[in-house]
Amino acid sequence: MSKIGKINISIPEKVKVALAGNILNIEGPLGKKSINLDLEIFNLDIKDGKEISLKPKKINQDTKRLWGMSRSLINNAVIGSSKGYEKILELVGVGYRAALKGNVLNLQLGYSHDVNFDIPEGIKIVVEKQTTLKISGVDKQQVGLVVSKIKTFRKIEPYKGKGIREKGQYVIKKEGKKK
């Protein structure tokens, strides 16, 4: 039995869930998401539009793995369409700053040039201060992907801790050389 797969998914009031063939459509106030399910492996029950349960037709090693993952993907889509996902990035370093120019995020990260990042569709970036970015969206995977892409522009340096980090991320600092 899958520990995660057994748990039923509760659907908030504003979210509508509909099954059309093998595609599960989830629509909420923030957006919509479609998930492709293999109904040859799983039985999907939508109880009165309030709860979703996912059960495998036969249990073996492969279905156990897919069961928990499929349940998590459906749950992430339900949460994303009702509340959304957001991550906060901090720019740590002298002269590091961010600015929005239309649909492009402009980052000054101590290089001789500015770094421009095209914001993908479905992602909203807000520059709260010059050194704080709030990235939000409906799709959990896409938000995480954008955050990791922005973090690669200036990785955290281990001696002073300069770079782009998530809010609350702990940085292990190295000791400098002795005289």
C-alpha positions in Angstrom: 0.0 0.0 0.0 1.1 3.5 -0.8 1.1 5.7 2.3 0.5 8.9 0.2 -1.8 7.3 -2.4 -4.3 6.1 0.2 -5.1 9.6 1.4 -8.2 11.1 -0.3 -7.9 14.6 -1.8 -10.4 17.2 -0.5 -11.6 19.7 -3.1 -12.1 23.3 -2.0 -15.5 25.0 -2.7 -14.3 27.2 -5.6 -12.5 24.4 -7.5 -14.3 22.3 -10.2 -13.0 18.8 -11.1 -14.1 17.0 -14.2 -13.0 13.8 -15.9 -13.0 13.6 -19.7 -11.7 10.3 -21.0 -8.2 10.0 -19.5 -7.8 13.7 -18.8 -8.6 15.1 -15.4 -9.5 18.9 -15.7 -9.1 21.0 -12.6 -10.4 24.6 -12.7 -10.2 27.1 -9.9 -10.1 30.9 -9.2 -6.4 31.2 -10.1 -6.4 29.0 -13.3 -6.9 25.6 -14.8 -4.7 22.5 -15.1 -5.1 19.3 -17.0 -3.6 16.0 -15.8 -3.3 12.9 -18.1 -4.1 9.8 -16.0 -3.8 6.1 -17.0 -7.2 4.7 -16.2 -6.1 1.2 -17.2 -4.1 1.2 -13.9 -6.2 3.3 -11.6 -9.9 3.8 -10.6 -10.7 7.5 -10.0 -13.7 8.4 -7.9 -15.0 12.0 -7.5 -17.4 12.0 -4.5 -20.0 14.8 -4.8 -17.4 17.2 -6.0 -15.9 17.3 -2.5 -13.3 14.5 -2.6 -11.2 12.6 -5.0 -10.0 9.0 -4.3 -7.4 7.2 -6.4 -7.1 3.4 -6.2 -5.1 1.0 -8.3 -6.9 -1.9 -10.1 -4.2 -4.4 -9.1 -1.3 -3.8 -6.7 2.3 -4.5 -7.7 5.6 -2.7 -7.5 5.0 -0.4 -10.5 1.5 0.6 -9.5 2.6 1.3 -5.9 5.1 3.9 -7.3 2.7 5.5 -9.7 -0.1 5.6 -7.1 1.6 8.0 -4.7 3.0 10.1 -7.6 -0.3 10.4 -9.4 -2.1 11.4 -6.1 0.6 14.0 -5.4 0.2 15.5 -8.9 -3.6 15.8 -8.6 -3.2 17.3 -5.1 -0.7 19.8 -6.3 -3.0 20.8 -9.2 -6.0 21.3 -6.8 -3.9 23.4 -4.3 -2.4 25.4 -7.2 -5.7 26.3 -8.8 -7.2 27.3 -5.4 -4.3 29.0 -3.5 -1.4 29.0 -5.9 2.3 28.5 -5.1 4.9 31.2 -4.3 8.6 31.3 -3.4 10.6 34.3 -2.3 14.2 34.9 -3.5 16.7 37.2 -1.8 19.6 38.8 -3.6 22.6 39.1 -1.2 25.6 41.2 -2.2 26.7 44.7 -2.7 25.1 46.3 -5.8 22.8 43.3 -6.4 19.4 44.4 -7.5 16.4 43.4 -9.6 13.9 45.3 -11.7 11.0 44.4 -13.9 10.9 45.8 -17.4 7.6 44.7 -19.0 7.8 40.9 -19.3 11.6 40.7 -18.6 13.3 40.5 -15.2 16.5 42.6 -15.2 19.1 41.4 -12.7 22.3 43.3 -11.7 24.5 40.6 -10.1 28.0 42.1 -10.1 28.8 41.0 -13.6 30.0 43.5 -16.2 26.6 43.1 -17.9 22.9 42.9 -16.7 21.2 39.5 -16.8 17.8 39.5 -18.5 15.3 36.7 -17.8 12.2 36.3 -19.9 9.2 35.5 -17.6 7.4 32.5 -18.8 3.6 32.4 -19.3 1.7 31.4 -16.1 4.4 32.9 -13.8 4.1 36.2 -12.0 7.1 37.9 -10.5 6.9 40.8 -8.2 9.9 42.8 -7.1 9.1 43.8 -3.5 12.3 45.6 -2.7 15.3 45.8 -5.0 16.7 42.7 -3.4 13.6 40.6 -2.9 11.6 38.7 -5.5 8.3 37.0 -5.1 7.6 34.3 -7.7 4.1 32.9 -7.9 2.0 30.7 -10.1 -0.5 27.9 -10.4 1.9 25.1 -11.4 4.2 24.0 -8.5 6.7 22.4 -10.9 6.9 25.5 -13.1 7.4 27.8 -10.1 10.2 25.6 -8.8 11.8 25.5 -12.3 11.8 29.3 -12.6 13.2 29.7 -9.1 16.0 27.3 -9.8 16.8 28.9 -13.2 17.1 32.4 -11.5 19.3 30.9 -8.7 21.8 29.6 -11.3 22.6 33.1 -12.5 24.6 33.7 -9.3 25.2 30.7 -7.1 25.8 31.3 -3.4 29.5 31.8 -2.7 30.7 29.9 0.4 33.0 32.5 2.0 30.8 35.7 2.2 27.4 34.1 1.3 26.8 36.4 -1.6 24.4 35.2 -4.4 20.7 34.4 -5.0 19.0 32.3 -2.3 15.6 31.4 -1.2 14.2 33.1 1.9 15.2 31.2 4.9 17.8 29.1 3.1 20.7 28.2 5.4 24.2 28.8 3.8 27.2 26.9 5.2 30.0 29.3 5.2 33.7 28.3 5.0 36.4 29.9 7.0 38.8 32.2 5.1 42.6 31.6 5.1 44.6 32.4 8.2 47.5 34.8 8.4 
